[in-house]
Amino acid sequence: MNEDYWYELDNLVASNGFTVERAKGTVHPIYTEYTYPLDYGYIPETTSSDGAEIDAWQGSGSKKVTGIVATYDGRKRDMEIKVLIGCSKQEKELVLAAHRRGSMKAILIHRV
């Protein structure tokens, strides 16, 4: 049954694509001490819990969804899901660390 979830996310990425909003190596516009470890952006024509498109990170692998990161920001008191596209184990850990700063907490759900 879990494979259905990942299959649908793969189809979503295949049909809608991924738009880079912050390229790997660029500095965050507000938190200038932070550099993006991977391409960060969104899946166009989707909706997330914050009303914007679904956020995503793209790694160096294929266009297959390799996991998700669920985040909670205690300062903003909100939760979001970040889709991981083509991320290796090491890249997943970089994304997880990116969402465990300050008031932010996160968990990683690997695609098995």
Helices and strands as residue ranges (DSSP letters): H 2-16, E 19-22, E 39-43, E 54-58, E 65-73, E 78-85, H 89-98, E 104-110
